[in-house]
């Protein structure tokens, strides 16, 4: 996870259709708060055609450089991914796998600040409606309550830097300084799942290869190593120089916000530029 900068203003579907439907949700809750707390009720259902509008998703993809907000993988080549509600809209779980409490954060269903793009695994297979608080008694339960009283265990990536709570040793993710919030992130989003670890390992390998190739000296006169490299790769001098330049670019851009798994790269190679 890395910090995400949201573009402004919010996409039009949220501020037009979203605002109109939000008024109906608030009126429904105000008319019968008790009914809205009954397990399984659907009185405060949001409209996915609003928050999942193509304009909203396109902005999220652009702001997040087509990466999942949690695991930083790029799932769009094999999956559409999801528009994710950081604070769950339909109901919440304080304990992972525990009871689903109603209502959820219905008043944030169309809030631009509460929306992200997430891969299917992080969002549906792991986080779901899980949103633990350090102080469950302080949870906001309707649109008139203040979110300021809450102390979420999961850091919001647009208002906090997740690197305060998470770090890496090579491909292995771990809480920074045994942080409770870091551990909550790993568990909530499945950031240590085997298939994700495998992708991070391959990513680090590719970066190491780029670093080695980028370190080749192809200036004239060529040394023995450079000559052997060009001969074995069957490259001309110009082709070799283009390959070396591309490898150097890959290495130097590996920790930028635009790069896949930038959080892992930054933890392992803190000297690389981030802007």
C-alpha positions as CSV (number, residue, x, y, z in Angstrom):
1,X,0.0,0.0,0.0
2,X,1.1,3.6,-0.7
3,X,-0.6,6.9,-0.2
4,X,-3.1,7.8,-2.9
5,X,-3.9,11.3,-4.1
6,X,-7.5,11.8,-5.2
7,X,-8.2,14.2,-8.1
8,X,-10.8,16.9,-7.6
9,X,-13.7,17.6,-8.0
10,X,-15.6,14.4,-7.5
11,X,-17.0,12.7,-10.6
12,X,-20.4,14.1,-11.7
13,X,-22.5,10.9,-11.1
14,X,-21.6,11.1,-7.4
15,X,-22.5,14.8,-6.9
16,X,-25.7,14.6,-9.0
17,X,-27.5,11.3,-8.9
18,X,-25.6,10.3,-5.8
19,X,-26.6,13.4,-3.9
20,X,-30.3,12.9,-4.8
21,X,-30.3,9.3,-3.7
22,X,-28.4,10.0,-0.6
23,X,-31.2,12.4,0.5
24,X,-33.7,9.4,0.2
25,X,-31.4,7.2,2.2
26,X,-31.1,9.7,5.0
27,X,-34.9,10.3,5.1
28,X,-35.4,6.5,5.3
29,X,-33.1,6.2,8.2
30,X,-34.5,9.2,10.0
31,X,-38.1,7.8,9.7
32,X,-37.3,4.5,11.4
33,X,-33.8,4.0,12.8
34,X,-34.7,0.8,14.5
35,X,-35.9,-0.9,11.3
36,X,-32.6,0.0,9.6
37,X,-30.7,-1.9,12.3
38,X,-32.6,-5.2,11.8
39,X,-30.2,-7.9,10.5
40,X,-30.7,-8.6,6.9
41,X,-32.8,-5.5,6.1
42,X,-32.4,-3.8,2.8
43,X,-33.9,-0.4,3.6
44,X,-30.6,1.5,3.0
45,X,-29.4,-0.2,-0.1
46,X,-27.3,2.0,-2.4
47,X,-27.4,2.0,-6.2
48,X,-24.4,0.4,-7.7
49,X,-25.1,2.2,-11.0
50,X,-24.1,5.4,-9.4
51,X,-20.9,4.7,-7.5
52,X,-19.9,2.1,-10.1
53,X,-20.5,4.5,-13.0
54,X,-17.9,4.3,-15.7
55,X,-16.8,7.9,-15.0
56,X,-16.2,7.0,-11.4
57,X,-14.2,3.9,-12.1
58,X,-12.2,5.7,-14.8
59,X,-11.1,8.4,-12.4
60,X,-10.2,5.9,-9.7
61,X,-8.1,3.9,-12.2
62,X,-6.3,7.1,-13.3
63,X,-5.7,8.3,-9.8
64,X,-4.4,4.9,-8.7
65,X,-2.3,4.3,-11.9
66,X,-4.5,1.2,-12.6
67,X,-3.3,-0.4,-9.4
68,X,-5.3,-2.0,-6.6
69,X,-5.4,0.4,-3.6
70,X,-4.4,-2.3,-1.2
71,X,-2.0,-4.8,-2.8
72,X,-0.7,-2.5,-5.6
73,X,-1.0,-5.2,-8.3
74,X,-2.4,-4.3,-11.7
75,X,-5.4,-6.6,-12.1
76,X,-7.1,-5.0,-15.1
77,X,-5.4,-7.3,-17.7
78,X,-7.2,-10.3,-16.2
79,X,-10.1,-8.8,-14.2
80,X,-12.3,-5.7,-14.1
81,X,-11.7,-5.1,-10.5
82,X,-14.1,-3.4,-8.1
83,X,-15.1,0.1,-6.9
84,X,-14.4,-0.4,-3.2
85,X,-16.0,1.4,-0.3
86,X,-13.3,1.9,2.4
87,X,-16.0,2.2,5.0
88,X,-18.5,-0.5,4.0
89,X,-21.8,0.8,2.8
90,X,-24.2,-2.1,3.5
91,X,-23.1,-3.3,6.9
92,X,-19.9,-3.8,8.9
93,X,-18.0,-6.4,10.8
94,X,-15.9,-5.5,13.8
95,X,-14.5,-9.1,13.9
96,X,-13.3,-10.8,10.7
97,X,-15.9,-13.4,9.8
98,X,-18.1,-12.2,12.6
99,X,-21.7,-10.8,12.6
100,X,-22.7,-8.3,10.0
101,X,-24.1,-5.3,11.7
102,X,-26.6,-2.9,10.2
103,X,-26.7,-0.2,9.0
104,X,-23.4,0.2,7.3
105,X,-21.9,3.6,6.3
106,X,-24.8,4.2,3.9
107,X,-24.2,8.0,3.9
108,X,-20.8,7.4,2.4
109,X,-22.0,5.2,-0.5
110,X,-21.5,8.0,-3.0
111,X,-18.7,9.9,-1.1
112,X,-15.7,10.3,-3.4
113,X,-13.4,10.3,-0.4
114,X,-14.7,6.8,0.5
115,X,-14.2,5.2,-2.9
116,X,-11.2,3.3,-4.3
117,X,-10.4,0.8,-7.0
118,X,-9.5,-2.6,-5.6
119,X,-8.7,-6.0,-7.1
120,X,-11.3,-8.8,-6.7
121,X,-9.2,-10.7,-4.2
122,X,-8.4,-7.8,-1.8
123,X,-12.0,-6.5,-1.9
124,X,-14.3,-9.5,-2.1
125,X,-12.2,-12.5,-0.9
126,X,-10.6,-10.7,2.0
127,X,-11.8,-7.3,3.2
128,X,-15.5,-7.5,2.3
129,X,-17.4,-5.7,5.1
130,X,-14.6,-6.0,7.7
131,X,-13.9,-2.6,9.2
132,X,-12.5,-2.9,12.7
133,X,-12.2,0.0,15.1
134,X,-9.8,0.4,18.0
135,X,-12.8,1.7,19.9
136,X,-16.0,-0.1,18.7
137,X,-18.1,2.0,21.0
138,X,-17.2,5.1,19.1
139,X,-18.5,3.9,15.7
140,X,-20.6,6.3,13.7
141,X,-23.9,4.5,12.9
142,X,-25.9,7.1,11.0
143,X,-25.3,10.2,8.9
144,X,-25.7,12.6,11.9
145,X,-22.8,10.9,13.8
146,X,-19.2,12.2,13.5
147,X,-16.5,10.1,11.9
148,X,-14.0,12.0,13.9
149,X,-14.7,9.9,17.0
150,X,-13.7,6.7,15.2
151,X,-10.2,5.1,15.4
152,X,-10.0,2.7,12.5
153,X,-7.4,0.0,12.6
154,X,-7.2,0.1,8.8
155,X,-5.4,3.3,7.5
156,X,-7.2,5.3,4.8
157,X,-4.7,5.5,1.9
158,X,-5.8,8.9,0.8
159,X,-5.4,10.5,4.3
160,X,-2.6,8.5,5.8
161,X,0.7,7.0,4.6
162,X,0.4,3.2,5.0
163,X,4.2,3.1,5.1
164,X,4.0,4.2,8.7
165,X,2.5,0.8,9.5
166,X,3.8,-1.6,6.8
167,X,7.2,-2.5,5.6
168,X,8.9,-5.3,3.6
169,X,12.0,-7.5,3.9
170,X,12.5,-8.4,0.2
171,X,9.1,-9.8,-0.8
172,X,7.8,-10.4,2.7
173,X,5.4,-7.9,4.1
174,X,5.3,-7.2,7.9
175,X,4.0,-4.6,10.3
176,X,6.4,-1.8,10.9
177,X,7.6,-1.9,14.5
178,X,5.0,-4.6,15.3
179,X,2.3,-2.1,14.5
180,X,-1.2,-3.3,15.3
181,X,-2.6,-1.3,12.3
182,X,0.0,-2.9,10.0
183,X,-1.0,-6.4,11.1
184,X,-4.7,-5.5,10.6
185,X,-3.9,-4.4,7.0
186,X,-2.1,-7.6,6.2
187,X,-5.0,-9.7,7.6
188,X,-7.8,-7.6,6.2
189,X,-6.5,-7.4,2.6
190,X,-4.7,-10.7,2.4
191,X,-1.4,-9.0,1.7
192,X,0.6,-12.2,2.5
193,X,-1.5,-14.5,0.3
194,X,0.7,-17.0,-1.6
195,X,-0.1,-15.8,-5.1
196,X,0.6,-12.2,-4.2
197,X,4.0,-13.2,-2.6
198,X,4.9,-15.0,-5.9
199,X,4.1,-11.9,-7.9
200,X,6.2,-9.8,-5.7
201,X,9.1,-12.2,-5.9
202,X,9.0,-12.2,-9.7
203,X,8.8,-8.4,-9.6
204,X,11.9,-8.1,-7.5
205,X,13.7,-10.6,-9.8
206,X,12.9,-8.4,-12.8
207,X,14.1,-5.3,-11.1
208,X,17.4,-7.0,-10.2
209,X,17.9,-8.0,-13.8
210,X,17.2,-4.5,-14.9
211,X,19.7,-3.2,-12.3
212,X,22.4,-5.6,-13.7
213,X,21.8,-4.8,-17.3
214,X,21.5,-1.1,-16.6
215,X,24.9,-1.2,-15.0
216,X,26.7,-2.4,-18.2
217,X,29.2,0.0,-19.7
218,X,28.8,0.1,-23.4
219,X,31.0,3.1,-24.1
220,X,33.9,2.7,-26.5
221,X,36.3,1.0,-26.3
222,X,34.1,-1.9,-25.1
223,X,35.4,-4.0,-22.2
224,X,35.4,-7.8,-22.4
225,X,32.1,-8.2,-20.5
226,X,30.3,-5.7,-22.7
227,X,31.6,-7.4,-25.9
228,X,30.6,-10.8,-24.6
229,X,27.1,-9.5,-23.6
230,X,26.5,-8.1,-27.1
231,X,27.7,-11.2,-28.8
232,X,25.7,-13.7,-26.7
233,X,22.6,-11.5,-27.0
234,X,23.1,-11.0,-30.7
235,X,22.7,-7.3,-30.4
236,X,24.3,-4.4,-32.2
237,X,26.0,-1.7,-30.2
238,X,23.0,0.6,-30.8
239,X,20.5,-2.1,-29.8
240,X,22.6,-2.9,-26.7
241,X,22.7,0.8,-25.6
242,X,18.9,1.0,-26.0
243,X,18.4,-2.0,-23.9
244,X,20.7,-0.7,-21.2
245,X,18.9,2.7,-21.2
246,X,15.6,1.0,-20.9
247,X,16.8,-1.1,-18.0
248,X,18.1,2.0,-16.2
249,X,14.8,3.7,-16.7
250,X,12.9,0.7,-15.2
251,X,15.2,0.7,-12.2
252,X,15.0,4.4,-11.6
253,X,11.1,4.5,-12.0
254,X,10.5,1.4,-9.8
255,X,9.6,3.4,-6.6
256,X,7.4,6.0,-8.3
257,X,3.6,6.1,-7.5
258,X,3.0,4.8,-11.1
259,X,5.0,1.6,-10.5
260,X,3.5,-1.7,-9.5
261,X,4.4,-2.7,-5.9
262,X,6.0,0.7,-5.3
263,X,5.6,0.2,-1.5
264,X,7.7,-2.9,-1.5
265,X,10.4,-1.3,-3.7
266,X,10.6,1.8,-1.5
267,X,11.1,-0.4,1.7
268,X,13.9,-2.4,0.0
269,X,15.6,0.4,-1.9
270,X,15.0,3.7,0.0
271,X,17.5,5.5,-2.1
272,X,15.4,5.3,-5.3
273,X,13.4,8.4,-6.3
274,X,9.7,8.5,-5.4
275,X,8.8,11.6,-7.5
